[in-house]
Amino acid sequence: MKRLDKLLILLDGSERALDAVRYVASVKSFNAMSVVVLFNVYAHLPQSYLDLERTPESAEEKAHISSWLSGQQNHRVKYMEKAEKILKEGGIAEVRIRIQQLTLGVARDIMVEARQEYAAVVMTRRGMGLLAGLPIGSVANKLLQKMSFAPIILAAEKASSDRVLIAVDGSSDARRAVTFAGEMLGRGHQIGLIHVIRNLPGTDFMMTSTDIRHVKAEMEDVVVKMKAHLEQSGIRPEDVSLKIIDDSGSRAGAILQEAIEGSYDTIILGRKGLSKVSDFSMGRVSTKIVQMADRHAVWLV
């Protein structure tokens, strides 16, 4: 399978959404991308303006509409050019701007574009919806639930990728997350591999000390293999650490605590873990991390 080397950054015209641009510019290994595409979907007119256009006596209103549209277009262009400048100053060689009028819906239009062989889609959790006419929070939620065919990178304000925490288990999605991290990061990053064994004493989920030792031994072997895989991607052995937490009531809570205490700004994890539930497009742990780690960049693979 060929390595994809294009990034898609979603923008809605807000200052908050530019955090996604700044994050990509801060990840020096992204400089190797062949192209970074800045993508904006906008609604041509609110419904109230469309109603005015159909009224023959509304010449003055139509002139106002025309002036408003021109102002919005100028804003879009200047905003995207500002984003382009940030990327180029960060070392990205080729940046393309795509401004597209709403066709199917904001999330659906994004998913159509995202299928064009992108390595990942980068966005913020929410913005102000100045151009799209919709809050990015609702769009982000739809993409997180539906866009399982491409890795999603959720940028955060002031987050960097110098220290990266990868949450792993024995699932195929966790292995994909490690492979993706190896391809995208390369040298120059401190990477922590963490596995959390959940144990709830006094409940049906309580594990005996023998159970814990058995699971820990199995996961030690898995984590060591994942470290070796990162090393094969060019990451230095001394830049990868291993940690298994063997007595936690919350996997997501333990992962976030490790990210905070270890000064990791970026968390990478698989979309689903071993306990997959077919009715949900995201696993419980990944969903909680996305919700809780709002000051961290989160890569969902």
PyMOL commands that set and color helices and strands:
alter all, ss='L'
color gray80, all
select helices_A, chain A and resi 18-26+28-32+47-53+59-89+106-114+136-146+172-185+209-232+237-239+251-261+284-292
alter helices_A, ss='H'
color red, helices_A
select strands_A, chain A and resi 6-10+35-42+95-101+120-124+152-155+163-167+190-198+240-248+266-269+297-300
alter strands_A, ss='S'
color yellow, strands_A
deselect
rebuild
show_as cartoon
